[in-house]
Each structure stands twice: as structure tokens, then as C-alpha cells.
Amino acid sequence: MLKLTLKPGEYIDIGDNIKVIFSGGSANNIHLLVDAPREVNIVRSSVKKQPVKKLMNIRKKREYRRKHKKKL
């Protein structure tokens, strides 16, 4: 395991196509931006602990949003 200290705006690269950016935080929270290809599945640990049925609903909602996203 690698432990890093980052300032807001700093980032780490994972491989050639994934970037994790530290955008700030507060006492109990940190804010990360993850720039990765759509093929990479990124799941937060609290979501991972949920029942499979609920995970499927979350994935369906995410796919629906991607398909119906308004273009700017």
C-alpha cells in the first residue's frame, strides 16, 4: 500500500490512462476526482457492501443517465 499526502489540485497517475485528483476536503471527508476510461469500473466501498440487487439498480440508473445525458 502506498500512502500519499496531496494538496488540493495535485494528482496521481495510475498507469497511462487513470488520474486521481485531490480537490480538497474537510475534517471527515476528502474530495477526489477520478479521470478514467468508461471501461474501468470504479466503486466506492460503501456501495460495494450493499446487496447485489441494490447494486444492479445503481448500475441501471447510471447507464440510464449516461444514455440520456443532455449535451451542452
C-alpha atoms as an extended CHARMM CRD file, in Angstrom:
* protein
*
        72  EXT
         1         1  MET       CA              0.0000000000        0.0000000000        0.0000000000  PROA      1               0.0000000000
         2         2  LEU       CA              1.1880000000        3.4860000000       -0.8530000000  PROA      2               0.0000000000
         3         3  LYS       CA              0.3780000000        6.4250000000        1.4330000000  PROA      3               0.0000000000
         4         4  LEU       CA              0.4690000000        9.8740000000       -0.1560000000  PROA      4               0.0000000000
         5         5  THR       CA             -0.0100000000       13.4230000000        1.0280000000  PROA      5               0.0000000000
         6         6  LEU       CA             -1.5210000000       15.7220000000       -1.5750000000  PROA      6               0.0000000000
         7         7  LYS       CA             -2.5120000000       19.3780000000       -1.6510000000  PROA      7               0.0000000000
         8         8  PRO       CA             -5.6990000000       20.4770000000       -3.4060000000  PROA      8               0.0000000000
         9         9  GLY       CA             -5.1660000000       20.4020000000       -7.1540000000  PROA      9               0.0000000000
        10        10  GLU       CA             -2.3910000000       17.8110000000       -7.0060000000  PROA      10              0.0000000000
        11        11  TYR       CA             -2.9460000000       14.4430000000       -8.6100000000  PROA      11              0.0000000000
        12        12  ILE       CA             -1.5400000000       10.9700000000       -9.0890000000  PROA      12              0.0000000000
        13        13  ASP       CA             -1.4400000000        8.9850000000      -12.3070000000  PROA      13              0.0000000000
        14        14  ILE       CA             -2.2560000000        5.2850000000      -12.2830000000  PROA      14              0.0000000000
        15        15  GLY       CA             -0.9160000000        3.6970000000      -15.4200000000  PROA      15              0.0000000000
        16        16  ASP       CA             -1.2820000000        5.6420000000      -18.6550000000  PROA      16              0.0000000000
        17        17  ASN       CA             -4.9820000000        6.4020000000      -18.5470000000  PROA      17              0.0000000000
        18        18  ILE       CA             -6.1760000000        6.9740000000      -14.9580000000  PROA      18              0.0000000000
        19        19  LYS       CA             -5.7400000000       10.1960000000      -12.9980000000  PROA      19              0.0000000000
        20        20  VAL       CA             -6.8970000000       10.7600000000       -9.4000000000  PROA      20              0.0000000000
        21        21  ILE       CA             -7.0980000000       14.4310000000       -8.4360000000  PROA      21              0.0000000000
        22        22  PHE       CA             -7.3670000000       15.6460000000       -4.8410000000  PROA      22              0.0000000000
        23        23  SER       CA             -9.7990000000       18.5780000000       -4.9490000000  PROA      23              0.0000000000
        24        24  GLY       CA             -9.9660000000       19.3800000000       -1.2240000000  PROA      24              0.0000000000
        25        25  GLY       CA            -11.8200000000       18.2080000000        1.8070000000  PROA      25              0.0000000000
        26        26  SER       CA            -12.9930000000       18.8780000000        5.3210000000  PROA      26              0.0000000000
        27        27  ALA       CA            -12.4710000000       17.3280000000        8.7570000000  PROA      27              0.0000000000
        28        28  ASN       CA            -14.0330000000       13.9420000000        7.9570000000  PROA      28              0.0000000000
        29        29  ASN       CA            -14.1980000000       13.9460000000        4.1600000000  PROA      29              0.0000000000
        30        30  ILE       CA            -11.9280000000       14.1740000000        1.1770000000  PROA      30              0.0000000000
        31        31  HSD       CA            -12.9500000000       15.0770000000       -2.3480000000  PROA      31              0.0000000000
        32        32  LEU       CA            -11.4180000000       13.1350000000       -5.2020000000  PROA      32              0.0000000000
        33        33  LEU       CA            -11.9240000000       13.4320000000       -8.9390000000  PROA      33              0.0000000000
        34        34  VAL       CA            -11.2110000000       10.2720000000      -10.9160000000  PROA      34              0.0000000000
        35        35  ASP       CA            -10.4920000000       10.5960000000      -14.6330000000  PROA      35              0.0000000000
        36        36  ALA       CA            -10.6090000000        7.1070000000      -16.1500000000  PROA      36              0.0000000000
        37        37  PRO       CA            -11.9310000000        5.3630000000      -19.2620000000  PROA      37              0.0000000000
        38        38  ARG       CA            -15.5570000000        4.1990000000      -19.1200000000  PROA      38              0.0000000000
        39        39  GLU       CA            -14.3990000000        0.5770000000      -19.2170000000  PROA      39              0.0000000000
        40        40  VAL       CA            -12.8140000000        0.9720000000      -15.7630000000  PROA      40              0.0000000000
        41        41  ASN       CA            -15.3010000000        0.0910000000      -13.0280000000  PROA      41              0.0000000000
        42        42  ILE       CA            -14.9100000000        2.4620000000      -10.0520000000  PROA      42              0.0000000000
        43        43  VAL       CA            -16.9550000000        1.5220000000       -6.9780000000  PROA      43              0.0000000000
        44        44  ARG       CA            -16.9370000000        3.2430000000       -3.6010000000  PROA      44              0.0000000000
        45        45  SER       CA            -16.5080000000        0.8440000000       -0.6530000000  PROA      45              0.0000000000
        46        46  SER       CA            -19.8480000000        1.7650000000        0.9450000000  PROA      46              0.0000000000
        47        47  VAL       CA            -21.5890000000        0.8430000000       -2.3220000000  PROA      47              0.0000000000
        48        48  LYS       CA            -19.6360000000       -2.4050000000       -2.5650000000  PROA      48              0.0000000000
        49        49  LYS       CA            -21.0820000000       -3.5910000000        0.7680000000  PROA      49              0.0000000000
        50        50  GLN       CA            -24.6900000000       -3.2210000000       -0.4540000000  PROA      50              0.0000000000
        51        51  PRO       CA            -26.7620000000       -6.2150000000       -1.5910000000  PROA      51              0.0000000000
        52        52  VAL       CA            -26.3490000000       -7.2760000000       -5.2230000000  PROA      52              0.0000000000
        53        53  LYS       CA            -29.9190000000       -6.2960000000       -6.1230000000  PROA      53              0.0000000000
        54        54  LYS       CA            -29.3210000000       -2.7210000000       -4.9830000000  PROA      54              0.0000000000
        55        55  LEU       CA            -26.0240000000       -2.5970000000       -6.8950000000  PROA      55              0.0000000000
        56        56  MET       CA            -27.8320000000       -3.6400000000      -10.0740000000  PROA      56              0.0000000000
        57        57  ASN       CA            -30.3310000000       -0.8020000000       -9.6070000000  PROA      57              0.0000000000
        58        58  ILE       CA            -27.4720000000        1.6750000000       -9.1360000000  PROA      58              0.0000000000
        59        59  ARG       CA            -25.8020000000        0.4360000000      -12.3310000000  PROA      59              0.0000000000
        60        60  LYS       CA            -29.0750000000        0.6510000000      -14.2800000000  PROA      60              0.0000000000
        61        61  LYS       CA            -29.5960000000        4.2410000000      -13.1030000000  PROA      61              0.0000000000
        62        62  ARG       CA            -26.0160000000        5.1350000000      -14.0260000000  PROA      62              0.0000000000
        63        63  GLU       CA            -26.4360000000        3.6640000000      -17.5300000000  PROA      63              0.0000000000
        64        64  TYR       CA            -29.7600000000        5.4920000000      -17.9570000000  PROA      64              0.0000000000
        65        65  ARG       CA            -28.1160000000        8.7980000000      -17.0060000000  PROA      65              0.0000000000
        66        66  ARG       CA            -25.2700000000        8.2120000000      -19.4670000000  PROA      66              0.0000000000
        67        67  LYS       CA            -27.6900000000        7.4630000000      -22.3000000000  PROA      67              0.0000000000
        68        68  HSD       CA            -29.9580000000       10.4170000000      -21.5890000000  PROA      68              0.0000000000
        69        69  LYS       CA            -27.3240000000       12.9680000000      -20.6320000000  PROA      69              0.0000000000
        70        70  LYS       CA            -28.0990000000       16.3850000000      -22.0530000000  PROA      70              0.0000000000
        71        71  LYS       CA            -25.4530000000       17.6330000000      -24.4130000000  PROA      71              0.0000000000
        72        72  LEU       CA            -24.2200000000       21.1340000000      -23.6930000000  PROA      72              0.0000000000
